[in-house]
Amino acid sequence: LLPSVALPRSALFAAVAVTVLAMPGTVGAQISSTGTVSDPVGPGNTNIANTLKIGNSINTGSILVENNSLLEAGTNVSQGQHSLSVRNGALNIQTGGDVTAISSISVNGTGTITVDGSGSTLSSQNAAIFVGGSSTGVLNVQNSASVTSGQFSIGSNSSPATGDGTVNLSGSGSTIDAVIVNVGESGFGRLNISDNAVLTSTRSNTFGENSGNNAILNIQSGGK
């Protein structure tokens, strides 16, 4: 038999510390930002009271929400104000990340939102999502991700009609659930649904409703 060796208490604590640091799930950022963002976000700041702005007319910015993290935006904004504005920037939601806006969401000025992967969600609760409302905006929903909204507008909600919005909904299990869907109502709107993804609206849909505006609906490979 090997003789027993008594380790000092400091050595025991060091061993425990190494074990904890090596546990799965403790490595990798959950919420992070780069560039121009109106409010700093991170593990200690996941509830933003005012409008969360990503990028602006001059500078770019980005936010990444991942690993089942929750980010809430605009919890104290007034009615009619956006909770989340992506302008000349990017919001990426992946690996089960969840972004909830208490009021509306706007994607403009070459802004992009990508919701990617099973369990990843973007929600404006019962308010609106505007993609390309007054300039260029893109929303990608893919690989079993989901988006929920009240009004869902693509290339709409601007006067004059300068909005240019594109929504790409793709992949089995990917969904957009809305009450009202407007495409190209007062601008240029493109809605692409592919690879068994599903868009559902409970009340009404409009496509290129006003004269001089353009709407493109492209459904392929089992999209609905």
N, C-alpha and C positions, 0 to 999 in steps of 0.2 A: 504494500500500500504506500502511496505517496504521502509524505508528511503534510499536514494541513498548514496553510499559510494565512495569517491574519492580515488583511489589507487595512491600511489606515482609512478612516472615514472619508477623507478628502478624495481618495482614489475611488471609493464606492460612488460618491456623488458625481465624479467626473465620468465614470462609466455610464451612469444613468443619463447624464446630460447628452452624451454621445448617442445613446439609444433613442432619445426623444427627437434629436435633430435629424436622425436618419429615418424617422417614420414617414411612410408615404403620405403625400398630400400637404406636407409642410413647406415644400419647395415650389417657387413660382408665384408670380404676382397674381392677385385676384382682381383688383381694380387699379388701373394706373392711367396716367395721362402724360402727354408730351405736347410741346408747343403752346399755343395760345388757348387757354381754357379759362372761363370766367371765374370758376371756383375750383380750388384744389380738391381732387378726389383721391381716395385711397382707402385702405382698410379702416382707418379711423374717421373717415368722413364719407359716408354713403347716403346721407340724407341731405339734399340740397334744397334750401328753403326758396331761393329765388330762381329765376330762369337760368338754366344751365346752358351756357353758350360755348360751342366748340368751334374755334376759328372765327375770323371776322373778314371784312372786305379786303384786308391787307395781309394778315398773317394766317397761317394754317395751324390746326391743332388736332389732337386725336385723343380718344378715350378707349381703353380696352376693358371689358367686363367679362370675366371668365371664371371657371371652376365653381359654379353654383353660387356666385356672389349676387347680391341684390343692390341695385342703385336706384334710389327714388329721386325724382327731379321736380322742382317747382311746388313743393308742398304748401307754400304760403302765397302763391301768386294770385292776383286778382282775376276774376272772370274775364275772358277775352284775351288774356296774355298767354304766350307760349310757356310751357314748362321746360321744353327742350328745343334748342335751336342749333342745327348743324349747318354752318355756313363756311365754305372753304375749309372743310375739315372732314373727319371721319369718326364714326362710332362703330366699334366692332364688338359684337356680343357672341360669345362662343362657349363651348363646353359647359352648357347649363347655366350661363349667365342670364340675369333677368334685369331689364331696365323698365321701370314703371314711371310714367309721367302723369301727374295729377291732372294737368290740363293738356293742351294740344302740343303736337310735335311738328316742327318745320324742318325740311331738308332743302336747302337752297344754295346758290352761289358755288356751284361745283361740290356741294356736300354729298357725302355718301354714308348710308347706314347699311351694315351687313349683319344679319342675324343668321348664325350658322350652327347647325347641329341639334340633335335631339335634346329637348329640355331648355334650349335657349329661347328666350321670349322678349318681345317688345310690346308694351301696352300703353295706350293713352286713356285707359279706362273707358269712359263714355264720351270723351272729347274727340277731336279730329287729328288725323295725320295728313299733313300737306307735303307732297313730294313734288318739288319743282313748282311751287306756288307762284313765285315771282321771278325766278331764274332757274338755273339747271340744278336738278337734284336726282339722286338715284337711291333706291331701296332694293337690297338683295335679301331674299328669304330663301334659305336652302338647307338641304340635308336634314329634314324633319324639324326645322325650327318653326316658330309660330309668332304671328302678329295679331293683336286685337285692337279694334278701334270703333268709335262711333261713326263719324263721317270719315271716309277714306278718299282723298282727292289726289289725282295725278295730273299735273299740268293745269291746275285750276286755282281759283281764288285769287286772281290778280286783275287789275284794271290799270292800264291797258293789258291786253293778253300777252304777257311776256314770259309766262311760266313754261318750263320744259322739263317734264318729269318722266322718269322711267322706273318701272317696278319689274323685277325679275323674280318670279316665284317658281322654284324648281325642287324636284326631289320628292320621292314618296314620303308621306307624313308631314310635308311642309304645308302650312295653312295660313291663310289670312281670313279672319272673321271680322266683318264690319256690319254696321246697320245700313249705311248708304255708301255706294261707290260711284264716284264721278271721275271720268277720264276725258281729258281735253275739253273741259267745260268752258274754260276761258284761257286757253293756251294750247300747248302741244303735249299730249299724254300717250305713253306707250305702256301697255300691260302685257307681259309675256308670262304664260303659264305652261310649264312643261314637266315631263317625267313624273306623272301621277300626283302632282301637287294640286291643292284644292283651294279656291277662293269662294267664300260664302258671304252673301249679303242678305239680311233679313227683311229689308224694306224695299229698296229700289236701286237701279243702276242707270246711269246716263253716260252716253258716249258722244262726244262732239256736239253737245246740245246747242251751242250758240253758233251763229253764222260766222264763217271765217276761221273757226278753230278746228283742230285736227285730233283725232283719236285713233289709235291703232291697238287692236286686240289680237294677240297671237297665241293660239292654244294648240299644243302639239304633244305627242308622245304620252297620251293618257291624262293630260292636264284637264282640270274641270273648273 
